[in-house]
Amino acid sequence: MSATQAAVTHFLPLAADTFDKNKVTPGVLGFLVFAALAVGVWALMKSMNRHMGRVDFDETPATASAPAAATPDKS
C-alpha cells in the first residue's frame, strides 16, 4: 500500500462521520464537468457559425420545365 493511499484510508472514517446521507450534491467535480461541457458547446457553436458564414448559397428560381419532369413516364 502506498503512502498516499494509506493517508486517504486513514481520513476516510472521519469523512464518513460528517457525511449527511440526506443531502448529496455534485460538488466541485460536478461543477468542473458541467463547465467543461459548457465550454465545449460554446466552442462548437462558434465553429458552426464560422463555417455557416463561409457558405455561399444562391437559390435559383424554379423553371417551368420542373413540373414536366415530375410527371411519370408512359412507357
N, CA, C and O atoms as a GROMACS GRO file, in nm:
protein
  300
    1MET      N    1   0.085  -0.117   0.000
    1MET     CA    2   0.000   0.000   0.000
    1MET      C    3   0.090   0.123   0.000
    1MET      O    4   0.185   0.132   0.078
    2SER      N    5   0.060   0.220  -0.089
    2SER     CA    6   0.142   0.340  -0.098
    2SER      C    7   0.110   0.435   0.017
    2SER      O    8   0.011   0.417   0.088
    3ALA      N    9   0.194   0.535   0.033
    3ALA     CA   10   0.177   0.630   0.144
    3ALA      C   11   0.052   0.715   0.125
    3ALA      O   12  -0.018   0.744   0.222
    4THR      N   13   0.024   0.756   0.003
    4THR     CA   14  -0.094   0.839  -0.019
    4THR      C   15  -0.223   0.760   0.000
    4THR      O   16  -0.322   0.813   0.052
    5GLN      N   17  -0.220   0.634  -0.040
    5GLN     CA   18  -0.338   0.550  -0.021
    5GLN      C   19  -0.362   0.526   0.127
    5GLN      O   20  -0.476   0.523   0.172
    6ALA      N   21  -0.254   0.508   0.203
    6ALA     CA   22  -0.267   0.488   0.346
    6ALA      C   23  -0.322   0.614   0.414
    6ALA      O   24  -0.401   0.605   0.507
    7ALA      N   25  -0.279   0.731   0.367
    7ALA     CA   26  -0.328   0.856   0.424
    7ALA      C   27  -0.475   0.876   0.393
    7ALA      O   28  -0.551   0.924   0.478
    8VAL      N   29  -0.516   0.841   0.272
    8VAL     CA   30  -0.657   0.857   0.235
    8VAL      C   31  -0.744   0.762   0.316
    8VAL      O   32  -0.849   0.803   0.364
    9THR      N   33  -0.702   0.639   0.331
    9THR     CA   34  -0.782   0.543   0.409
    9THR      C   35  -0.783   0.579   0.557
    9THR      O   36  -0.875   0.540   0.629
   10HIS      N   37  -0.682   0.653   0.603
   10HIS     CA   38  -0.678   0.696   0.742
   10HIS      C   39  -0.784   0.803   0.768
   10HIS      O   40  -0.845   0.803   0.874
   11PHE      N   41  -0.806   0.894   0.673
   11PHE     CA   42  -0.902   1.002   0.691
   11PHE      C   43  -1.042   0.966   0.645
   11PHE      O   44  -1.135   1.044   0.668
   12LEU      N   45  -1.062   0.854   0.581
   12LEU     CA   46  -1.193   0.815   0.532
   12LEU      C   47  -1.296   0.798   0.642
   12LEU      O   48  -1.409   0.845   0.625
   13PRO      N   49  -1.265   0.736   0.754
   13PRO     CA   50  -1.365   0.726   0.860
   13PRO      C   51  -1.407   0.863   0.914
   13PRO      O   52  -1.521   0.879   0.959
   14LEU      N   53  -1.318   0.962   0.912
   14LEU     CA   54  -1.354   1.095   0.957
   14LEU      C   55  -1.456   1.158   0.864
   14LEU      O   56  -1.548   1.227   0.909
   15ALA      N   57  -1.442   1.136   0.735
   15ALA     CA   58  -1.536   1.190   0.638
   15ALA      C   59  -1.672   1.120   0.649
   15ALA      O   60  -1.775   1.182   0.625
   16ALA      N   61  -1.672   0.994   0.684
   16ALA     CA   62  -1.797   0.919   0.695
   16ALA      C   63  -1.882   0.970   0.810
   16ALA      O   64  -2.004   0.960   0.805
   17ASP      N   65  -1.820   1.023   0.914
   17ASP     CA   66  -1.896   1.073   1.029
   17ASP      C   67  -1.967   1.204   0.997
   17ASP      O   68  -2.075   1.230   1.049
   18THR      N   69  -1.907   1.287   0.912
   18THR     CA   70  -1.966   1.417   0.883
   18THR      C   71  -2.052   1.414   0.756
   18THR      O   72  -2.110   1.517   0.722
   19PHE      N   73  -2.061   1.304   0.687
   19PHE     CA   74  -2.137   1.294   0.563
   19PHE      C   75  -2.286   1.286   0.594
   19PHE      O   76  -2.330   1.197   0.666
   20ASP      N   77  -2.364   1.379   0.538
   20ASP     CA   78  -2.508   1.380   0.555
   20ASP      C   79  -2.570   1.299   0.442
   20ASP      O   80  -2.563   1.340   0.326
   21LYS      N   81  -2.630   1.187   0.474
   21LYS     CA   82  -2.685   1.098   0.372
   21LYS      C   83  -2.813   1.153   0.309
   21LYS      O   84  -2.855   1.103   0.204
   22ASN      N   85  -2.875   1.254   0.369
   22ASN     CA   86  -2.996   1.313   0.314
   22ASN      C   87  -2.966   1.429   0.220
   22ASN      O   88  -3.057   1.478   0.151
   23LYS      N   89  -2.843   1.474   0.215
   23LYS     CA   90  -2.806   1.587   0.128
   23LYS      C   91  -2.684   1.547   0.047
   23LYS      O   92  -2.572   1.543   0.098
   24VAL      N   93  -2.708   1.519  -0.081
   24VAL     CA   94  -2.599   1.481  -0.171
   24VAL      C   95  -2.593   1.586  -0.281
   24VAL      O   96  -2.694   1.612  -0.348
   25THR      N   97  -2.476   1.645  -0.300
   25THR     CA   98  -2.458   1.746  -0.403
   25THR      C   99  -2.347   1.703  -0.498
   25THR      O  100  -2.263   1.621  -0.460
   26PRO      N  101  -2.346   1.755  -0.620
   26PRO     CA  102  -2.243   1.714  -0.715
   26PRO      C  103  -2.104   1.763  -0.677
   26PRO      O  104  -2.005   1.701  -0.714
   27GLY      N  105  -2.095   1.873  -0.605
   27GLY     CA  106  -1.966   1.922  -0.559
   27GLY      C  107  -1.882   1.986  -0.668
   27GLY      O  108  -1.933   2.025  -0.773
   28VAL      N  109  -1.754   1.996  -0.641
   28VAL     CA  110  -1.661   2.063  -0.732
   28VAL      C  111  -1.644   1.984  -0.861
   28VAL      O  112  -1.638   2.042  -0.969
   29LEU      N  113  -1.636   1.852  -0.851
   29LEU     CA  114  -1.619   1.770  -0.970
   29LEU      C  115  -1.738   1.786  -1.065
   29LEU      O  116  -1.720   1.795  -1.187
   30GLY      N  117  -1.858   1.788  -1.012
   30GLY     CA  118  -1.977   1.809  -1.095
   30GLY      C  119  -1.975   1.945  -1.163
   30GLY      O  120  -2.012   1.957  -1.280
   31PHE      N  121  -1.931   2.048  -1.090
   31PHE     CA  122  -1.921   2.181  -1.149
   31PHE      C  123  -1.817   2.184  -1.260
   31PHE      O  124  -1.840   2.244  -1.365
   32LEU      N  125  -1.703   2.120  -1.238
   32LEU     CA  126  -1.597   2.119  -1.340
   32LEU      C  127  -1.641   2.046  -1.467
   32LEU      O  128  -1.611   2.090  -1.577
   33VAL      N  129  -1.713   1.936  -1.451
   33VAL     CA  130  -1.763   1.862  -1.567
   33VAL      C  131  -1.866   1.948  -1.642
   33VAL      O  132  -1.863   1.955  -1.765
   34PHE      N  133  -1.955   2.012  -1.569
   34PHE     CA  134  -2.056   2.098  -1.632
   34PHE      C  135  -1.989   2.216  -1.703
   34PHE      O  136  -2.030   2.252  -1.813
   35ALA      N  137  -1.889   2.276  -1.641
   35ALA     CA  138  -1.819   2.389  -1.702
   35ALA      C  139  -1.746   2.344  -1.829
   35ALA      O  140  -1.745   2.416  -1.929
   36ALA      N  141  -1.684   2.226  -1.825
   36ALA     CA  142  -1.614   2.175  -1.944
   36ALA      C  143  -1.712   2.150  -2.058
   36ALA      O  144  -1.682   2.180  -2.173
   37LEU      N  145  -1.829   2.095  -2.027
   37LEU     CA  146  -1.932   2.074  -2.130
   37LEU      C  147  -1.981   2.207  -2.186
   37LEU      O  148  -2.002   2.219  -2.306
   38ALA      N  149  -1.998   2.307  -2.100
   38ALA     CA  150  -2.044   2.438  -2.147
   38ALA      C  151  -1.940   2.502  -2.238
   38ALA      O  152  -1.976   2.561  -2.340
   39VAL      N  153  -1.813   2.493  -2.204
   39VAL     CA  154  -1.707   2.549  -2.288
   39VAL      C  155  -1.701   2.474  -2.422
   39VAL      O  156  -1.681   2.535  -2.526
   40GLY      N  157  -1.719   2.342  -2.419
   40GLY     CA  158  -1.720   2.263  -2.542
   40GLY      C  159  -1.835   2.301  -2.633
   40GLY      O  160  -1.816   2.312  -2.754
   41VAL      N  161  -1.953   2.319  -2.577
   41VAL     CA  162  -2.070   2.359  -2.659
   41VAL      C  163  -2.048   2.498  -2.716
   41VAL      O  164  -2.080   2.523  -2.833
   42TRP      N  165  -1.994   2.590  -2.636
   42TRP     CA  166  -1.966   2.725  -2.685
   42TRP      C  167  -1.867   2.720  -2.802
   42TRP      O  168  -1.887   2.790  -2.902
   43ALA      N  169  -1.761   2.640  -2.790
   43ALA     CA  170  -1.662   2.629  -2.898
   43ALA      C  171  -1.725   2.569  -3.024
   43ALA      O  172  -1.695   2.614  -3.135
   44LEU      N  173  -1.810   2.468  -3.009
   44LEU     CA  174  -1.877   2.409  -3.124
   44LEU      C  175  -1.972   2.507  -3.192
   44LEU      O  176  -1.978   2.511  -3.315
   45MET      N  177  -2.044   2.586  -3.114
   45MET     CA  178  -2.134   2.686  -3.173
   45MET      C  179  -2.056   2.794  -3.246
   45MET      O  180  -2.097   2.840  -3.352
   46LYS      N  181  -1.944   2.836  -3.189
   46LYS     CA  182  -1.860   2.937  -3.254
   46LYS      C  183  -1.805   2.882  -3.387
   46LYS      O  184  -1.802   2.954  -3.487
   47SER      N  185  -1.762   2.757  -3.387
   47SER     CA  186  -1.711   2.694  -3.508
   47SER      C  187  -1.822   2.680  -3.613
   47SER      O  188  -1.799   2.702  -3.732
   48MET      N  189  -1.942   2.642  -3.568
   48MET     CA  190  -2.053   2.626  -3.662
   48MET      C  191  -2.088   2.760  -3.726
   48MET      O  192  -2.112   2.766  -3.847
   49ASN      N  193  -2.091   2.866  -3.647
   49ASN     CA  194  -2.122   2.998  -3.703
   49ASN      C  195  -2.016   3.041  -3.803
   49ASN      O  196  -2.049   3.102  -3.905
   50ARG      N  197  -1.890   3.010  -3.777
   50ARG     CA  198  -1.783   3.045  -3.869
   50ARG      C  199  -1.799   2.968  -4.000
   50ARG      O  200  -1.782   3.024  -4.108
   51HIS      N  201  -1.830   2.839  -3.991
   51HIS     CA  202  -1.847   2.758  -4.112
   51HIS      C  203  -1.972   2.798  -4.190
   51HIS      O  204  -1.969   2.799  -4.314
   52MET      N  205  -2.080   2.830  -4.121
   52MET     CA  206  -2.202   2.871  -4.191
   52MET      C  207  -2.182   3.006  -4.258
   52MET      O  208  -2.246   3.033  -4.360
   53GLY      N  209  -2.096   3.091  -4.204
   53GLY     CA  210  -2.067   3.219  -4.268
   53GLY      C  211  -1.991   3.204  -4.398
   53GLY      O  212  -1.999   3.291  -4.484
   54ARG      N  213  -1.918   3.096  -4.413
   54ARG     CA  214  -1.840   3.071  -4.534
   54ARG      C  215  -1.924   3.011  -4.647
   54ARG      O  216  -1.880   3.008  -4.762
   55VAL      N  217  -2.043   2.964  -4.617
   55VAL     CA  218  -2.128   2.901  -4.718
   55VAL      C  219  -2.180   3.008  -4.813
   55VAL      O  220  -2.233   3.110  -4.769
   56ASP      N  221  -2.166   2.983  -4.942
   56ASP     CA  222  -2.216   3.073  -5.045
   56ASP      C  223  -2.328   3.000  -5.118
   56ASP      O  224  -2.302   2.911  -5.199
   57PHE      N  225  -2.451   3.038  -5.090
   57PHE     CA  226  -2.566   2.967  -5.144
   57PHE      C  227  -2.654   3.064  -5.219
   57PHE      O  228  -2.707   3.158  -5.160
   58ASP      N  229  -2.669   3.044  -5.349
   58ASP     CA  230  -2.758   3.124  -5.432
   58ASP      C  231  -2.869   3.033  -5.483
   58ASP      O  232  -2.843   2.942  -5.562
   59GLU      N  233  -2.991   3.056  -5.438
   59GLU     CA  234  -3.104   2.974  -5.480
   59GLU      C  235  -3.152   3.020  -5.616
   59GLU      O  236  -3.181   3.138  -5.636
   60THR      N  237  -3.160   2.927  -5.709
   60THR     CA  238  -3.210   2.961  -5.842
   60THR      C  239  -3.362   2.942  -5.843
   60THR      O  240  -3.412   2.850  -5.779
   61PRO      N  241  -3.434   3.026  -5.914
   61PRO     CA  242  -3.580   3.010  -5.918
   61PRO      C  243  -3.618   2.883  -5.995
   61PRO      O  244  -3.545   2.838  -6.083
   62ALA      N  245  -3.731   2.828  -5.960
   62ALA     CA  246  -3.780   2.708  -6.027
   62ALA      C  247  -3.819   2.741  -6.170
   62ALA      O  248  -3.881   2.844  -6.196
   63THR      N  249  -3.782   2.654  -6.262
   63THR     CA  250  -3.815   2.677  -6.404
   63THR      C  251  -3.948   2.612  -6.439
   63THR      O  252  -4.002   2.534  -6.360
   64ALA      N  253  -4.000   2.643  -6.555
   64ALA     CA  254  -4.129   2.588  -6.600
   64ALA      C  255  -4.116   2.440  -6.636
   64ALA      O  256  -4.216   2.369  -6.638
   65SER      N  257  -3.994   2.393  -6.666
   65SER     CA  258  -3.976   2.253  -6.706
   65SER      C  259  -3.971   2.158  -6.585
   65SER      O  260  -3.977   2.037  -6.602
   66ALA      N  261  -3.961   2.211  -6.467
   66ALA     CA  262  -3.953   2.125  -6.348
   66ALA      C  263  -4.080   2.043  -6.326
   66ALA      O  264  -4.067   1.925  -6.294
   67PRO      N  265  -4.203   2.098  -6.340
   67PRO     CA  266  -4.322   2.015  -6.323
   67PRO      C  267  -4.335   1.907  -6.430
   67PRO      O  268  -4.387   1.799  -6.402
   68ALA      N  269  -4.289   1.934  -6.549
   68ALA     CA  270  -4.297   1.834  -6.656
   68ALA      C  271  -4.206   1.716  -6.624
   68ALA      O  272  -4.239   1.602  -6.658
   69ALA      N  273  -4.096   1.740  -6.562
   69ALA     CA  274  -4.004   1.630  -6.528
   69ALA      C  275  -4.061   1.544  -6.416
   69ALA      O  276  -4.021   1.429  -6.400
   70ALA      N  277  -4.154   1.600  -6.338
   70ALA     CA  278  -4.209   1.526  -6.227
   70ALA      C  279  -4.321   1.431  -6.269
   70ALA      O  280  -4.360   1.345  -6.191
   71THR      N  281  -4.373   1.445  -6.391
   71THR     CA  282  -4.480   1.356  -6.437
   71THR      C  283  -4.422   1.219  -6.468
   71THR      O  284  -4.309   1.209  -6.517
   72PRO      N  285  -4.498   1.113  -6.442
   72PRO     CA  286  -4.445   0.978  -6.467
   72PRO      C  287  -4.438   0.947  -6.617
   72PRO      O  288  -4.514   1.001  -6.697
   73ASP      N  289  -4.346   0.860  -6.653
   73ASP     CA  290  -4.332   0.814  -6.793
   73ASP      C  291  -4.451   0.726  -6.831
   73ASP      O  292  -4.510   0.660  -6.746
   74LYS      N  293  -4.484   0.726  -6.960
   74LYS     CA  294  -4.595   0.645  -7.009
   74LYS      C  295  -4.543   0.527  -7.091
   74LYS      O  296  -4.606   0.485  -7.188
   75SER      N  297  -4.428   0.475  -7.052
   75SER     CA  298  -4.373   0.366  -7.131
   75SER      C  299  -4.404   0.231  -7.072
   75SER      O  300  -4.364   0.128  -7.128
   0.00000   0.00000   0.00000
